[in-house]
Amino acid sequence: MNRVLKVLAAGLVVAFGVVPLLAAPAAGDKQPIAGGYCPVAYAKMGKAVKGNPSFSSEQDGRLYYSSSAEAKKMFDAEPAKYRIAYDGWCATGVAMGKKIASNPELFTPHKGTTYLFSNADAKAMFDKDPDMTVAKASENWPKIK
């Protein structure tokens, strides 16, 4: 295990000691991804904005809430552009091979995808080396999905 992963693993003990605010829904569950926060707001505004069930969309069996009719239209036209990684589970947790519920107000947009985190420590670890964390999480995701 390289030094970065050792530091990441050691930090996770601290990072995941706090109970997260919202659990990510299971695939196929009719609960909205990201606790109902708007995927367009993450990508376009860089803000966590609560979505509205009146502006819901289903994509690949997952439910998304948009914050407005305009945001829903944008999402429906190009859902891949507003992707939320790992069905909304904490990206740093997925990198460590675990499904850990995320707090949808803690996020980082990176290379066209929004990544959510369980707490500020998990987000800080991701932000130190996002490419390494994404590579490890993407490797683990098919096994824990």
mmCIF file of the C-alpha atoms, coordinates in Angstrom:
data_MODEL
# 
_entry.id   MODEL 
# 
loop_
_atom_site.group_PDB 
_atom_site.id 
_atom_site.type_symbol 
_atom_site.label_atom_id 
_atom_site.label_alt_id 
_atom_site.label_comp_id 
_atom_site.label_asym_id 
_atom_site.label_entity_id 
_atom_site.label_seq_id 
_atom_site.pdbx_PDB_ins_code 
_atom_site.Cartn_x 
_atom_site.Cartn_y 
_atom_site.Cartn_z 
_atom_site.occupancy 
_atom_site.B_iso_or_equiv 
_atom_site.pdbx_formal_charge 
_atom_site.auth_seq_id 
_atom_site.auth_comp_id 
_atom_site.auth_asym_id 
_atom_site.auth_atom_id 
_atom_site.pdbx_PDB_model_num 
ATOM 1   C CA . MET A 1 1   ? 0.000   0.000  0.000   1.00 0.00 ? 1   MET A CA 1 
ATOM 2   C CA . ASN A 1 2   ? 1.493   3.322  -0.963  1.00 0.00 ? 2   ASN A CA 1 
ATOM 3   C CA . ARG A 1 3   ? 1.967   6.201  1.466   1.00 0.00 ? 3   ARG A CA 1 
ATOM 4   C CA . VAL A 1 4   ? -1.091  8.157  0.272   1.00 0.00 ? 4   VAL A CA 1 
ATOM 5   C CA . LEU A 1 5   ? -3.360  5.157  0.800   1.00 0.00 ? 5   LEU A CA 1 
ATOM 6   C CA . LYS A 1 6   ? -1.886  4.563  4.275   1.00 0.00 ? 6   LYS A CA 1 
ATOM 7   C CA . VAL A 1 7   ? -2.584  8.179  5.211   1.00 0.00 ? 7   VAL A CA 1 
ATOM 8   C CA . LEU A 1 8   ? -6.064  7.886  3.696   1.00 0.00 ? 8   LEU A CA 1 
ATOM 9   C CA . ALA A 1 9   ? -6.766  4.663  5.616   1.00 0.00 ? 9   ALA A CA 1 
ATOM 10  C CA . ALA A 1 10  ? -5.525  6.149  8.898   1.00 0.00 ? 10  ALA A CA 1 
ATOM 11  C CA . GLY A 1 11  ? -7.605  9.267  8.370   1.00 0.00 ? 11  GLY A CA 1 
ATOM 12  C CA . LEU A 1 12  ? -10.762 7.295  7.707   1.00 0.00 ? 12  LEU A CA 1 
ATOM 13  C CA . VAL A 1 13  ? -10.823 6.097  11.291  1.00 0.00 ? 13  VAL A CA 1 
ATOM 14  C CA . VAL A 1 14  ? -11.311 9.731  12.278  1.00 0.00 ? 14  VAL A CA 1 
ATOM 15  C CA . ALA A 1 15  ? -13.322 10.735 9.219   1.00 0.00 ? 15  ALA A CA 1 
ATOM 16  C CA . PHE A 1 16  ? -16.030 8.150  9.640   1.00 0.00 ? 16  PHE A CA 1 
ATOM 17  C CA . GLY A 1 17  ? -16.435 8.388  13.377  1.00 0.00 ? 17  GLY A CA 1 
ATOM 18  C CA . VAL A 1 18  ? -19.221 10.949 12.901  1.00 0.00 ? 18  VAL A CA 1 
ATOM 19  C CA . VAL A 1 19  ? -22.680 9.721  11.958  1.00 0.00 ? 19  VAL A CA 1 
ATOM 20  C CA . PRO A 1 20  ? -23.560 11.117 8.526   1.00 0.00 ? 20  PRO A CA 1 
ATOM 21  C CA . LEU A 1 21  ? -26.730 13.127 7.998   1.00 0.00 ? 21  LEU A CA 1 
ATOM 22  C CA . LEU A 1 22  ? -28.329 11.211 5.135   1.00 0.00 ? 22  LEU A CA 1 
ATOM 23  C CA . ALA A 1 23  ? -28.006 7.698  3.802   1.00 0.00 ? 23  ALA A CA 1 
ATOM 24  C CA . ALA A 1 24  ? -27.648 7.160  0.084   1.00 0.00 ? 24  ALA A CA 1 
ATOM 25  C CA . PRO A 1 25  ? -30.462 5.093  -1.388  1.00 0.00 ? 25  PRO A CA 1 
ATOM 26  C CA . ALA A 1 26  ? -29.895 1.610  -2.696  1.00 0.00 ? 26  ALA A CA 1 
ATOM 27  C CA . ALA A 1 27  ? -29.983 1.094  -6.451  1.00 0.00 ? 27  ALA A CA 1 
ATOM 28  C CA . GLY A 1 28  ? -33.572 0.719  -7.615  1.00 0.00 ? 28  GLY A CA 1 
ATOM 29  C CA . ASP A 1 29  ? -34.930 2.233  -4.400  1.00 0.00 ? 29  ASP A CA 1 
ATOM 30  C CA . LYS A 1 30  ? -37.412 5.006  -5.038  1.00 0.00 ? 30  LYS A CA 1 
ATOM 31  C CA . GLN A 1 31  ? -35.710 7.345  -2.597  1.00 0.00 ? 31  GLN A CA 1 
ATOM 32  C CA . PRO A 1 32  ? -33.968 10.183 -4.436  1.00 0.00 ? 32  PRO A CA 1 
ATOM 33  C CA . ILE A 1 33  ? -30.226 10.103 -5.018  1.00 0.00 ? 33  ILE A CA 1 
ATOM 34  C CA . ALA A 1 34  ? -28.232 12.558 -2.859  1.00 0.00 ? 34  ALA A CA 1 
ATOM 35  C CA . GLY A 1 35  ? -31.057 12.980 -0.354  1.00 0.00 ? 35  GLY A CA 1 
ATOM 36  C CA . GLY A 1 36  ? -33.070 14.817 -2.986  1.00 0.00 ? 36  GLY A CA 1 
ATOM 37  C CA . TYR A 1 37  ? -30.496 17.505 -3.698  1.00 0.00 ? 37  TYR A CA 1 
ATOM 38  C CA . CYS A 1 38  ? -30.418 18.888 -7.239  1.00 0.00 ? 38  CYS A CA 1 
ATOM 39  C CA . PRO A 1 39  ? -27.678 17.408 -9.469  1.00 0.00 ? 39  PRO A CA 1 
ATOM 40  C CA . VAL A 1 40  ? -27.833 20.431 -11.787 1.00 0.00 ? 40  VAL A CA 1 
ATOM 41  C CA . ALA A 1 41  ? -27.187 22.834 -8.900  1.00 0.00 ? 41  ALA A CA 1 
ATOM 42  C CA . TYR A 1 42  ? -24.060 20.893 -7.927  1.00 0.00 ? 42  TYR A CA 1 
ATOM 43  C CA . ALA A 1 43  ? -22.677 21.100 -11.475 1.00 0.00 ? 43  ALA A CA 1 
ATOM 44  C CA . LYS A 1 44  ? -23.889 24.513 -12.655 1.00 0.00 ? 44  LYS A CA 1 
ATOM 45  C CA . MET A 1 45  ? -23.965 26.577 -9.468  1.00 0.00 ? 45  MET A CA 1 
ATOM 46  C CA . GLY A 1 46  ? -21.433 24.764 -7.284  1.00 0.00 ? 46  GLY A CA 1 
ATOM 47  C CA . LYS A 1 47  ? -24.066 24.711 -4.547  1.00 0.00 ? 47  LYS A CA 1 
ATOM 48  C CA . ALA A 1 48  ? -26.026 22.093 -2.649  1.00 0.00 ? 48  ALA A CA 1 
ATOM 49  C CA . VAL A 1 49  ? -29.659 23.006 -3.348  1.00 0.00 ? 49  VAL A CA 1 
ATOM 50  C CA . LYS A 1 50  ? -32.530 20.868 -2.137  1.00 0.00 ? 50  LYS A CA 1 
ATOM 51  C CA . GLY A 1 51  ? -34.576 19.511 -5.018  1.00 0.00 ? 51  GLY A CA 1 
ATOM 52  C CA . ASN A 1 52  ? -38.341 19.456 -5.264  1.00 0.00 ? 52  ASN A CA 1 
ATOM 53  C CA . PRO A 1 53  ? -40.315 16.201 -5.727  1.00 0.00 ? 53  PRO A CA 1 
ATOM 54  C CA . SER A 1 54  ? -42.496 18.084 -8.237  1.00 0.00 ? 54  SER A CA 1 
ATOM 55  C CA . PHE A 1 55  ? -39.460 18.185 -10.552 1.00 0.00 ? 55  PHE A CA 1 
ATOM 56  C CA . SER A 1 56  ? -38.455 14.521 -10.355 1.00 0.00 ? 56  SER A CA 1 
ATOM 57  C CA . SER A 1 57  ? -36.725 12.477 -13.042 1.00 0.00 ? 57  SER A CA 1 
ATOM 58  C CA . GLU A 1 58  ? -35.840 8.814  -13.231 1.00 0.00 ? 58  GLU A CA 1 
ATOM 59  C CA . GLN A 1 59  ? -32.596 7.762  -14.873 1.00 0.00 ? 59  GLN A CA 1 
ATOM 60  C CA . ASP A 1 60  ? -31.284 4.191  -14.921 1.00 0.00 ? 60  ASP A CA 1 
ATOM 61  C CA . GLY A 1 61  ? -33.782 3.223  -12.217 1.00 0.00 ? 61  GLY A CA 1 
ATOM 62  C CA . ARG A 1 62  ? -32.669 6.023  -9.900  1.00 0.00 ? 62  ARG A CA 1 
ATOM 63  C CA . LEU A 1 63  ? -34.776 8.966  -8.791  1.00 0.00 ? 63  LEU A CA 1 
ATOM 64  C CA . TYR A 1 64  ? -33.440 12.530 -8.934  1.00 0.00 ? 64  TYR A CA 1 
ATOM 65  C CA . TYR A 1 65  ? -35.057 15.748 -7.738  1.00 0.00 ? 65  TYR A CA 1 
ATOM 66  C CA . SER A 1 66  ? -34.319 19.034 -9.477  1.00 0.00 ? 66  SER A CA 1 
ATOM 67  C CA . SER A 1 67  ? -34.737 22.435 -7.870  1.00 0.00 ? 67  SER A CA 1 
ATOM 68  C CA . SER A 1 68  ? -36.797 23.943 -10.708 1.00 0.00 ? 68  SER A CA 1 
ATOM 69  C CA . ALA A 1 69  ? -38.511 23.150 -14.007 1.00 0.00 ? 69  ALA A CA 1 
ATOM 70  C CA . GLU A 1 70  ? -35.506 24.584 -15.847 1.00 0.00 ? 70  GLU A CA 1 
ATOM 71  C CA . ALA A 1 71  ? -33.058 22.396 -13.889 1.00 0.00 ? 71  ALA A CA 1 
ATOM 72  C CA . LYS A 1 72  ? -35.239 19.328 -14.580 1.00 0.00 ? 72  LYS A CA 1 
ATOM 73  C CA . LYS A 1 73  ? -35.226 20.143 -18.296 1.00 0.00 ? 73  LYS A CA 1 
ATOM 74  C CA . MET A 1 74  ? -31.421 20.441 -18.248 1.00 0.00 ? 74  MET A CA 1 
ATOM 75  C CA . PHE A 1 75  ? -31.039 17.173 -16.346 1.00 0.00 ? 75  PHE A CA 1 
ATOM 76  C CA . ASP A 1 76  ? -33.458 15.291 -18.610 1.00 0.00 ? 76  ASP A CA 1 
ATOM 77  C CA . ALA A 1 77  ? -31.665 16.545 -21.740 1.00 0.00 ? 77  ALA A CA 1 
ATOM 78  C CA . GLU A 1 78  ? -28.176 15.462 -20.578 1.00 0.00 ? 78  GLU A CA 1 
ATOM 79  C CA . PRO A 1 79  ? -28.293 13.313 -17.407 1.00 0.00 ? 79  PRO A CA 1 
ATOM 80  C CA . ALA A 1 80  ? -24.684 12.131 -17.810 1.00 0.00 ? 80  ALA A CA 1 
ATOM 81  C CA . LYS A 1 81  ? -23.551 15.756 -17.546 1.00 0.00 ? 81  LYS A CA 1 
ATOM 82  C CA . TYR A 1 82  ? -24.972 15.907 -14.000 1.00 0.00 ? 82  TYR A CA 1 
ATOM 83  C CA . ARG A 1 83  ? -23.739 12.569 -12.721 1.00 0.00 ? 83  ARG A CA 1 
ATOM 84  C CA . ILE A 1 84  ? -23.479 11.922 -8.987  1.00 0.00 ? 84  ILE A CA 1 
ATOM 85  C CA . ALA A 1 85  ? -20.833 9.268  -8.384  1.00 0.00 ? 85  ALA A CA 1 
ATOM 86  C CA . TYR A 1 86  ? -21.406 5.958  -6.636  1.00 0.00 ? 86  TYR A CA 1 
ATOM 87  C CA . ASP A 1 87  ? -25.178 6.435  -6.292  1.00 0.00 ? 87  ASP A CA 1 
ATOM 88  C CA . GLY A 1 88  ? -24.527 9.175  -3.751  1.00 0.00 ? 88  GLY A CA 1 
ATOM 89  C CA . TRP A 1 89  ? -22.417 7.117  -1.313  1.00 0.00 ? 89  TRP A CA 1 
ATOM 90  C CA . CYS A 1 90  ? -19.331 8.754  0.222   1.00 0.00 ? 90  CYS A CA 1 
ATOM 91  C CA . ALA A 1 91  ? -16.620 8.667  -2.466  1.00 0.00 ? 91  ALA A CA 1 
ATOM 92  C CA . THR A 1 92  ? -13.814 8.364  0.086   1.00 0.00 ? 92  THR A CA 1 
ATOM 93  C CA . GLY A 1 93  ? -15.601 5.462  1.748   1.00 0.00 ? 93  GLY A CA 1 
ATOM 94  C CA . VAL A 1 94  ? -16.015 3.718  -1.613  1.00 0.00 ? 94  VAL A CA 1 
ATOM 95  C CA . ALA A 1 95  ? -12.273 4.204  -2.191  1.00 0.00 ? 95  ALA A CA 1 
ATOM 96  C CA . MET A 1 96  ? -11.747 2.221  1.030   1.00 0.00 ? 96  MET A CA 1 
ATOM 97  C CA . GLY A 1 97  ? -14.182 -0.495 -0.084  1.00 0.00 ? 97  GLY A CA 1 
ATOM 98  C CA . LYS A 1 98  ? -17.116 0.583  2.103   1.00 0.00 ? 98  LYS A CA 1 
ATOM 99  C CA . LYS A 1 99  ? -20.561 2.029  1.508   1.00 0.00 ? 99  LYS A CA 1 
ATOM 100 C CA . ILE A 1 100 ? -20.803 4.956  3.894   1.00 0.00 ? 100 ILE A CA 1 
ATOM 101 C CA . ALA A 1 101 ? -23.774 7.287  3.865   1.00 0.00 ? 101 ALA A CA 1 
ATOM 102 C CA . SER A 1 102 ? -23.067 10.786 2.633   1.00 0.00 ? 102 SER A CA 1 
ATOM 103 C CA . ASN A 1 103 ? -24.013 14.283 3.655   1.00 0.00 ? 103 ASN A CA 1 
ATOM 104 C CA . PRO A 1 104 ? -25.238 15.793 0.357   1.00 0.00 ? 104 PRO A CA 1 
ATOM 105 C CA . GLU A 1 105 ? -24.142 19.244 1.456   1.00 0.00 ? 105 GLU A CA 1 
ATOM 106 C CA . LEU A 1 106 ? -20.511 18.075 1.335   1.00 0.00 ? 106 LEU A CA 1 
ATOM 107 C CA . PHE A 1 107 ? -19.474 17.617 -2.274  1.00 0.00 ? 107 PHE A CA 1 
ATOM 108 C CA . THR A 1 108 ? -16.744 18.200 -4.810  1.00 0.00 ? 108 THR A CA 1 
ATOM 109 C CA . PRO A 1 109 ? -17.329 18.503 -8.559  1.00 0.00 ? 109 PRO A CA 1 
ATOM 110 C CA . HIS A 1 110 ? -14.384 16.870 -10.333 1.00 0.00 ? 110 HIS A CA 1 
ATOM 111 C CA . LYS A 1 111 ? -13.977 16.299 -14.078 1.00 0.00 ? 111 LYS A CA 1 
ATOM 112 C CA . GLY A 1 112 ? -17.700 16.446 -14.815 1.00 0.00 ? 112 GLY A CA 1 
ATOM 113 C CA . THR A 1 113 ? -18.915 14.307 -11.897 1.00 0.00 ? 113 THR A CA 1 
ATOM 114 C CA . THR A 1 114 ? -20.139 15.269 -8.442  1.00 0.00 ? 114 THR A CA 1 
ATOM 115 C CA . TYR A 1 115 ? -18.672 13.328 -5.510  1.00 0.00 ? 115 TYR A CA 1 
ATOM 116 C CA . LEU A 1 116 ? -20.388 13.333 -2.093  1.00 0.00 ? 116 LEU A CA 1 
ATOM 117 C CA . PHE A 1 117 ? -18.833 12.782 1.330   1.00 0.00 ? 117 PHE A CA 1 
ATOM 118 C CA . SER A 1 118 ? -19.846 11.660 4.803   1.00 0.00 ? 118 SER A CA 1 
ATOM 119 C CA . ASN A 1 119 ? -18.090 14.520 6.572   1.00 0.00 ? 119 ASN A CA 1 
ATOM 120 C CA . ALA A 1 120 ? -15.521 17.277 6.160   1.00 0.00 ? 120 ALA A CA 1 
ATOM 121 C CA . ASP A 1 121 ? -12.545 14.978 6.849   1.00 0.00 ? 121 ASP A CA 1 
ATOM 122 C CA . ALA A 1 122 ? -13.589 12.576 4.073   1.00 0.00 ? 122 ALA A CA 1 
ATOM 123 C CA . LYS A 1 123 ? -14.004 15.519 1.689   1.00 0.00 ? 123 LYS A CA 1 
ATOM 124 C CA . ALA A 1 124 ? -10.588 16.930 2.642   1.00 0.00 ? 124 ALA A CA 1 
ATOM 125 C CA . MET A 1 125 ? -8.940  13.558 1.993   1.00 0.00 ? 125 MET A CA 1 
ATOM 126 C CA . PHE A 1 126 ? -10.580 13.381 -1.449  1.00 0.00 ? 126 PHE A CA 1 
ATOM 127 C CA . ASP A 1 127 ? -9.605  16.951 -2.280  1.00 0.00 ? 127 ASP A CA 1 
ATOM 128 C CA . LYS A 1 128 ? -5.910  16.213 -1.542  1.00 0.00 ? 128 LYS A CA 1 
ATOM 129 C CA . ASP A 1 129 ? -5.714  13.706 -4.407  1.00 0.00 ? 129 ASP A CA 1 
ATOM 130 C CA . PRO A 1 130 ? -9.023  13.355 -6.243  1.00 0.00 ? 130 PRO A CA 1 
ATOM 131 C CA . ASP A 1 131 ? -7.635  11.352 -9.164  1.00 0.00 ? 131 ASP A CA 1 
ATOM 132 C CA . MET A 1 132 ? -6.152  8.696  -6.873  1.00 0.00 ? 132 MET A CA 1 
ATOM 133 C CA . THR A 1 133 ? -9.331  8.494  -4.794  1.00 0.00 ? 133 THR A CA 1 
ATOM 134 C CA . VAL A 1 134 ? -11.544 8.228  -7.888  1.00 0.00 ? 134 VAL A CA 1 
ATOM 135 C CA . ALA A 1 135 ? -9.314  5.509  -9.361  1.00 0.00 ? 135 ALA A CA 1 
ATOM 136 C CA . LYS A 1 136 ? -9.498  3.444  -6.164  1.00 0.00 ? 136 LYS A CA 1 
ATOM 137 C CA . ALA A 1 137 ? -13.228 4.062  -5.679  1.00 0.00 ? 137 ALA A CA 1 
ATOM 138 C CA . SER A 1 138 ? -13.992 3.177  -9.293  1.00 0.00 ? 138 SER A CA 1 
ATOM 139 C CA . GLU A 1 139 ? -12.044 -0.053 -8.853  1.00 0.00 ? 139 GLU A CA 1 
ATOM 140 C CA . ASN A 1 140 ? -14.019 -0.914 -5.670  1.00 0.00 ? 140 ASN A CA 1 
ATOM 141 C CA . TRP A 1 141 ? -17.466 0.222  -6.808  1.00 0.00 ? 141 TRP A CA 1 
ATOM 142 C CA . PRO A 1 142 ? -18.410 -2.852 -8.909  1.00 0.00 ? 142 PRO A CA 1 
ATOM 143 C CA . LYS A 1 143 ? -17.586 -5.107 -5.920  1.00 0.00 ? 143 LYS A CA 1 
ATOM 144 C CA . ILE A 1 144 ? -19.612 -3.191 -3.313  1.00 0.00 ? 144 ILE A CA 1 
ATOM 145 C CA . LYS A 1 145 ? -22.355 -1.724 -5.480  1.00 0.00 ? 145 LYS A CA 1 
# 
